[in-house]
Structures are given as C-alpha cells and as structure tokens.
Amino acid sequence: MTNILTFKKKKLSEKHKGKTLCRSGFHKWEVIKEKQFDVKQGQLVTSYRCKRCGKQKNTAI
C-alpha cells in the first residue's frame, strides 16, 4: 500500500519566516558618535549602525 500525505496550507508566520526588513535592505540606521575621525584616511567619517541587526556602514564626508 502507499502512504497518503496530507498537505495543509502554511500559516502566514511560517510563509514569511526569515524575510525581515533588514534582509530586504530596509535597515534602520542610527549614527554612532564614538568614532568620527578615521586615522588611515585622515578625514571625518560618519559611522552608522542598524538598530535591528547591528550591521555597520561608514561614509566619508
């Protein structure tokens, strides 16, 4: 005999699991004020950190 598998519809939470805003590129950036000067480049640098995931990015002024 064969085994019959029952398929059920996924819940919305299961369907969208892992698709957070940060993974889609919508970070919530905030300015880090501890370090504003980069010694290697010799110029002012603005550092940003995402509130949700902790990823950092730098921009030179």
Biopython code that builds the backbone (N, CA, C, O; Angstrom):
import numpy as np
from Bio.PDB.StructureBuilder import StructureBuilder

atoms = [
    (1, "MET", "N", (0.831, -1.180, 0.000)),
    (1, "MET", "CA", (0.000, 0.000, 0.000)),
    (1, "MET", "C", (0.877, 1.246, 0.000)),
    (1, "MET", "O", (2.049, 1.208, 0.376)),
    (2, "THR", "N", (0.293, 2.316, -0.420)),
    (2, "THR", "CA", (1.030, 3.577, -0.452)),
    (2, "THR", "C", (0.639, 4.444, 0.739)),
    (2, "THR", "O", (-0.463, 4.336, 1.277)),
    (3, "ASN", "N", (1.562, 5.295, 1.129)),
    (3, "ASN", "CA", (1.275, 6.242, 2.198)),
    (3, "ASN", "C", (0.671, 7.494, 1.596)),
    (3, "ASN", "O", (1.180, 8.034, 0.614)),
    (4, "ILE", "N", (-0.400, 7.943, 2.183)),
    (4, "ILE", "CA", (-1.064, 9.145, 1.709)),
    (4, "ILE", "C", (-0.620, 10.315, 2.579)),
    (4, "ILE", "O", (-0.773, 10.288, 3.800)),
    (5, "LEU", "N", (-0.065, 11.348, 1.933)),
    (5, "LEU", "CA", (0.395, 12.533, 2.646)),
    (5, "LEU", "C", (-0.686, 13.597, 2.603)),
    (5, "LEU", "O", (-1.276, 13.875, 1.558)),
    (6, "THR", "N", (-0.927, 14.180, 3.756)),
    (6, "THR", "CA", (-1.895, 15.276, 3.777)),
    (6, "THR", "C", (-1.133, 16.589, 3.749)),
    (6, "THR", "O", (-0.227, 16.810, 4.552)),
    (7, "PHE", "N", (-1.503, 17.451, 2.826)),
    (7, "PHE", "CA", (-0.880, 18.755, 2.711)),
    (7, "PHE", "C", (-1.803, 19.790, 3.314)),
    (7, "PHE", "O", (-3.012, 19.775, 3.085)),
    (8, "LYS", "N", (-1.214, 20.697, 4.094)),
    (8, "LYS", "CA", (-2.020, 21.766, 4.672)),
    (8, "LYS", "C", (-1.409, 23.111, 4.290)),
    (8, "LYS", "O", (-0.219, 23.211, 3.994)),
    (9, "LYS", "N", (-2.239, 24.121, 4.304)),
    (9, "LYS", "CA", (-1.807, 25.459, 3.947)),
    (9, "LYS", "C", (-0.900, 26.010, 5.043)),
    (9, "LYS", "O", (-1.183, 25.839, 6.228)),
    (10, "LYS", "N", (0.197, 26.675, 4.649)),
    (10, "LYS", "CA", (1.115, 27.252, 5.618)),
    (10, "LYS", "C", (0.505, 28.495, 6.255)),
    (10, "LYS", "O", (-0.244, 29.232, 5.615)),
    (11, "LYS", "N", (0.835, 28.714, 7.519)),
    (11, "LYS", "CA", (0.425, 29.946, 8.187)),
    (11, "LYS", "C", (1.242, 31.105, 7.622)),
    (11, "LYS", "O", (2.312, 30.890, 7.053)),
    (12, "LEU", "N", (0.745, 32.324, 7.775)),
    (12, "LEU", "CA", (1.487, 33.488, 7.284)),
    (12, "LEU", "C", (2.820, 33.635, 7.996)),
    (12, "LEU", "O", (3.805, 34.039, 7.378)),
    (13, "SER", "N", (2.873, 33.313, 9.294)),
    (13, "SER", "CA", (4.134, 33.429, 10.018)),
    (13, "SER", "C", (5.165, 32.428, 9.499)),
    (13, "SER", "O", (6.359, 32.728, 9.471)),
    (14, "GLU", "N", (4.723, 31.262, 9.094)),
    (14, "GLU", "CA", (5.637, 30.273, 8.526)),
    (14, "GLU", "C", (6.051, 30.655, 7.103)),
    (14, "GLU", "O", (7.189, 30.431, 6.690)),
    (15, "LYS", "N", (5.104, 31.236, 6.368)),
    (15, "LYS", "CA", (5.370, 31.608, 4.984)),
    (15, "LYS", "C", (6.413, 32.713, 4.882)),
    (15, "LYS", "O", (7.258, 32.685, 3.988)),
    (16, "HIS", "N", (6.362, 33.677, 5.780)),
    (16, "HIS", "CA", (7.263, 34.825, 5.725)),
    (16, "HIS", "C", (8.410, 34.730, 6.721)),
    (16, "HIS", "O", (9.055, 35.740, 7.006)),
    (17, "LYS", "N", (8.675, 33.574, 7.246)),
    (17, "LYS", "CA", (9.756, 33.404, 8.217)),
    (17, "LYS", "C", (11.101, 33.671, 7.541)),
    (17, "LYS", "O", (11.390, 33.119, 6.479)),
    (18, "GLY", "N", (11.926, 34.525, 8.167)),
    (18, "GLY", "CA", (13.240, 34.847, 7.628)),
    (18, "GLY", "C", (13.251, 36.005, 6.655)),
    (18, "GLY", "O", (14.318, 36.361, 6.153)),
    (19, "LYS", "N", (12.123, 36.601, 6.369)),
    (19, "LYS", "CA", (12.071, 37.725, 5.436)),
    (19, "LYS", "C", (11.894, 39.007, 6.234)),
    (19, "LYS", "O", (10.864, 39.673, 6.125)),
    (20, "THR", "N", (12.865, 39.343, 7.014)),
    (20, "THR", "CA", (12.777, 40.551, 7.830)),
    (20, "THR", "C", (13.101, 41.772, 7.002)),
    (20, "THR", "O", (13.539, 41.662, 5.857)),
    (21, "LEU", "N", (12.888, 42.918, 7.575)),
    (21, "LEU", "CA", (13.157, 44.160, 6.856)),
    (21, "LEU", "C", (14.628, 44.300, 6.501)),
    (21, "LEU", "O", (14.961, 44.728, 5.396)),
    (22, "CYS", "N", (15.510, 43.943, 7.424)),
    (22, "CYS", "CA", (16.943, 44.110, 7.170)),
    (22, "CYS", "C", (17.426, 43.195, 6.045)),
    (22, "CYS", "O", (18.301, 43.584, 5.271)),
    (23, "ARG", "N", (16.884, 42.013, 5.946)),
    (23, "ARG", "CA", (17.292, 41.122, 4.861)),
    (23, "ARG", "C", (16.841, 41.644, 3.509)),
    (23, "ARG", "O", (17.439, 41.323, 2.482)),
    (24, "SER", "N", (15.795, 42.442, 3.509)),
    (24, "SER", "CA", (15.301, 43.034, 2.267)),
    (24, "SER", "C", (15.976, 44.362, 1.954)),
    (24, "SER", "O", (15.676, 44.975, 0.929)),
    (25, "GLY", "N", (16.890, 44.823, 2.824)),
    (25, "GLY", "CA", (17.633, 46.049, 2.574)),
    (25, "GLY", "C", (17.055, 47.278, 3.233)),
    (25, "GLY", "O", (17.512, 48.389, 2.964)),
    (26, "PHE", "N", (16.060, 47.112, 4.090)),
    (26, "PHE", "CA", (15.444, 48.248, 4.766)),
    (26, "PHE", "C", (15.954, 48.327, 6.203)),
    (26, "PHE", "O", (15.247, 47.972, 7.147)),
    (27, "HIS", "N", (17.196, 48.799, 6.354)),
    (27, "HIS", "CA", (17.806, 48.923, 7.671)),
    (27, "HIS", "C", (17.292, 50.179, 8.372)),
    (27, "HIS", "O", (16.772, 51.099, 7.739)),
    (28, "LYS", "N", (17.449, 50.190, 9.674)),
    (28, "LYS", "CA", (17.078, 51.371, 10.464)),
    (28, "LYS", "C", (18.385, 51.944, 11.015)),
    (28, "LYS", "O", (18.819, 51.574, 12.106)),
    (29, "TRP", "N", (19.009, 52.849, 10.255)),
    (29, "TRP", "CA", (20.334, 53.356, 10.576)),
    (29, "TRP", "C", (20.276, 54.423, 11.663)),
    (29, "TRP", "O", (19.384, 55.271, 11.677)),
    (30, "GLU", "N", (21.255, 54.363, 12.579)),
    (30, "GLU", "CA", (21.455, 55.416, 13.570)),
    (30, "GLU", "C", (22.936, 55.755, 13.602)),
    (30, "GLU", "O", (23.778, 54.891, 13.355)),
    (31, "VAL", "N", (23.259, 57.004, 13.903)),
    (31, "VAL", "CA", (24.638, 57.490, 13.856)),
    (31, "VAL", "C", (25.374, 57.055, 15.123)),
    (31, "VAL", "O", (24.844, 57.147, 16.230)),
    (32, "ILE", "N", (26.621, 56.574, 14.934)),
    (32, "ILE", "CA", (27.498, 56.238, 16.056)),
    (32, "ILE", "C", (28.386, 57.445, 16.298)),
    (32, "ILE", "O", (29.096, 57.876, 15.390)),
    (33, "LYS", "N", (28.362, 57.994, 17.489)),
    (33, "LYS", "CA", (29.109, 59.227, 17.756)),
    (33, "LYS", "C", (30.439, 58.977, 18.447)),
    (33, "LYS", "O", (31.163, 59.937, 18.710)),
    (34, "GLU", "N", (30.797, 57.730, 18.756)),
    (34, "GLU", "CA", (32.058, 57.455, 19.450)),
    (34, "GLU", "C", (33.273, 57.742, 18.569)),
    (34, "GLU", "O", (34.209, 58.418, 18.996)),
    (35, "LYS", "N", (33.256, 57.229, 17.346)),
    (35, "LYS", "CA", (34.403, 57.462, 16.469)),
    (35, "LYS", "C", (33.951, 58.224, 15.231)),
    (35, "LYS", "O", (33.122, 57.744, 14.458)),
    (36, "GLN", "N", (34.505, 59.411, 15.058)),
    (36, "GLN", "CA", (34.134, 60.252, 13.927)),
    (36, "GLN", "C", (35.311, 60.564, 13.019)),
    (36, "GLN", "O", (35.127, 61.135, 11.944)),
    (37, "PHE", "N", (36.530, 60.195, 13.437)),
    (37, "PHE", "CA", (37.708, 60.530, 12.644)),
    (37, "PHE", "C", (38.444, 59.248, 12.292)),
    (37, "PHE", "O", (38.747, 58.446, 13.175)),
    (38, "ASP", "N", (38.733, 59.047, 11.022)),
    (38, "ASP", "CA", (39.463, 57.885, 10.559)),
    (38, "ASP", "C", (40.930, 58.269, 10.375)),
    (38, "ASP", "O", (41.253, 59.186, 9.620)),
    (39, "VAL", "N", (41.802, 57.563, 11.067)),
    (39, "VAL", "CA", (43.227, 57.890, 11.034)),
    (39, "VAL", "C", (43.849, 57.506, 9.696)),
    (39, "VAL", "O", (44.701, 58.234, 9.186)),
    (40, "LYS", "N", (43.445, 56.384, 9.119)),
    (40, "LYS", "CA", (44.041, 55.924, 7.862)),
    (40, "LYS", "C", (43.702, 56.855, 6.705)),
    (40, "LYS", "O", (44.568, 57.165, 5.887)),
    (41, "GLN", "N", (42.456, 57.301, 6.630)),
    (41, "GLN", "CA", (42.062, 58.190, 5.545)),
    (41, "GLN", "C", (42.379, 59.640, 5.868)),
    (41, "GLN", "O", (42.532, 60.450, 4.954)),
    (42, "GLY", "N", (42.483, 59.990, 7.156)),
    (42, "GLY", "CA", (42.783, 61.356, 7.553)),
    (42, "GLY", "C", (41.636, 62.308, 7.329)),
    (42, "GLY", "O", (41.849, 63.478, 7.014)),
    (43, "GLN", "N", (40.412, 61.819, 7.490)),
    (43, "GLN", "CA", (39.258, 62.681, 7.278)),
    (43, "GLN", "C", (38.122, 62.264, 8.214)),
    (43, "GLN", "O", (38.165, 61.209, 8.847)),
    (44, "LEU", "N", (37.115, 63.119, 8.279)),
    (44, "LEU", "CA", (35.956, 62.813, 9.102)),
    (44, "LEU", "C", (35.117, 61.726, 8.439)),
    (44, "LEU", "O", (34.917, 61.728, 7.224)),
    (45, "VAL", "N", (34.636, 60.809, 9.250)),
    (45, "VAL", "CA", (33.845, 59.691, 8.762)),
    (45, "VAL", "C", (32.602, 59.566, 9.633)),
    (45, "VAL", "O", (32.693, 59.612, 10.859)),
    (46, "THR", "N", (31.451, 59.410, 9.009)),
    (46, "THR", "CA", (30.218, 59.176, 9.744)),
    (46, "THR", "C", (29.948, 57.677, 9.753)),
    (46, "THR", "O", (29.862, 57.052, 8.696)),
    (47, "SER", "N", (29.813, 57.101, 10.943)),
    (47, "SER", "CA", (29.532, 55.682, 11.082)),
    (47, "SER", "C", (28.066, 55.485, 11.448)),
    (47, "SER", "O", (27.517, 56.201, 12.285)),
    (48, "TYR", "N", (27.450, 54.508, 10.809)),
    (48, "TYR", "CA", (26.061, 54.175, 11.064)),
    (48, "TYR", "C", (25.967, 52.729, 11.537)),
    (48, "TYR", "O", (26.751, 51.883, 11.107)),
    (49, "ARG", "N", (25.012, 52.444, 12.418)),
    (49, "ARG", "CA", (24.747, 51.084, 12.890)),
    (49, "ARG", "C", (23.241, 50.855, 12.807)),
    (49, "ARG", "O", (22.452, 51.727, 13.172)),
    (50, "CYS", "N", (22.851, 49.681, 12.325)),
    (50, "CYS", "CA", (21.439, 49.343, 12.231)),
    (50, "CYS", "C", (20.933, 48.957, 13.620)),
    (50, "CYS", "O", (21.571, 48.180, 14.330)),
    (51, "LYS", "N", (19.784, 49.507, 13.997)),
    (51, "LYS", "CA", (19.211, 49.210, 15.312)),
    (51, "LYS", "C", (18.744, 47.769, 15.412)),
    (51, "LYS", "O", (18.805, 47.172, 16.487)),
    (52, "ARG", "N", (18.282, 47.205, 14.315)),
    (52, "ARG", "CA", (17.706, 45.868, 14.353)),
    (52, "ARG", "C", (18.740, 44.753, 14.298)),
    (52, "ARG", "O", (18.713, 43.837, 15.121)),
    (53, "CYS", "N", (19.660, 44.827, 13.321)),
    (53, "CYS", "CA", (20.578, 43.702, 13.099)),
    (53, "CYS", "C", (22.012, 43.976, 13.528)),
    (53, "CYS", "O", (22.782, 43.030, 13.688)),
    (54, "GLY", "N", (22.407, 45.248, 13.722)),
    (54, "GLY", "CA", (23.751, 45.563, 14.175)),
    (54, "GLY", "C", (24.767, 45.747, 13.066)),
    (54, "GLY", "O", (25.951, 45.919, 13.358)),
    (55, "LYS", "N", (24.359, 45.718, 11.811)),
    (55, "LYS", "CA", (25.287, 45.917, 10.690)),
    (55, "LYS", "C", (25.786, 47.353, 10.685)),
    (55, "LYS", "O", (25.042, 48.270, 11.032)),
    (56, "GLN", "N", (27.055, 47.557, 10.291)),
    (56, "GLN", "CA", (27.642, 48.895, 10.299)),
    (56, "GLN", "C", (28.016, 49.316, 8.885)),
    (56, "GLN", "O", (28.364, 48.489, 8.042)),
    (57, "LYS", "N", (27.936, 50.647, 8.641)),
    (57, "LYS", "CA", (28.424, 51.207, 7.380)),
    (57, "LYS", "C", (29.064, 52.552, 7.681)),
    (57, "LYS", "O", (28.706, 53.216, 8.654)),
    (58, "ASN", "N", (30.014, 52.952, 6.842)),
    (58, "ASN", "CA", (30.747, 54.200, 7.009)),
    (58, "ASN", "C", (30.609, 55.046, 5.756)),
    (58, "ASN", "O", (30.588, 54.526, 4.640)),
    (59, "THR", "N", (30.514, 56.349, 5.949)),
    (59, "THR", "CA", (30.529, 57.266, 4.818)),
    (59, "THR", "C", (31.513, 58.380, 5.115)),
    (59, "THR", "O", (31.531, 58.918, 6.222)),
    (60, "ALA", "N", (32.329, 58.728, 4.136)),
    (60, "ALA", "CA", (33.301, 59.805, 4.285)),
    (60, "ALA", "C", (32.640, 61.120, 3.927)),
    (60, "ALA", "O", (31.869, 61.213, 2.972)),
    (61, "ILE", "N", (32.958, 62.126, 4.711)),
    (61, "ILE", "CA", (32.386, 63.461, 4.483)),
    (61, "ILE", "C", (33.260, 64.215, 3.506)),
    (61, "ILE", "O", (32.963, 65.362, 3.171)),
]
sb = StructureBuilder()
sb.init_structure("model")
sb.init_model(0)
sb.init_chain("A")
sb.init_seg("    ")
for serial, (resi, resn, name, xyz) in enumerate(atoms, 1):
    if name == "N":
        sb.init_residue(resn, " ", resi, " ")
    sb.init_atom(name, np.array(xyz, "f"), 0.0, 1.0, " ", f" {name:<3s}", serial, name[0])
structure = sb.get_structure()
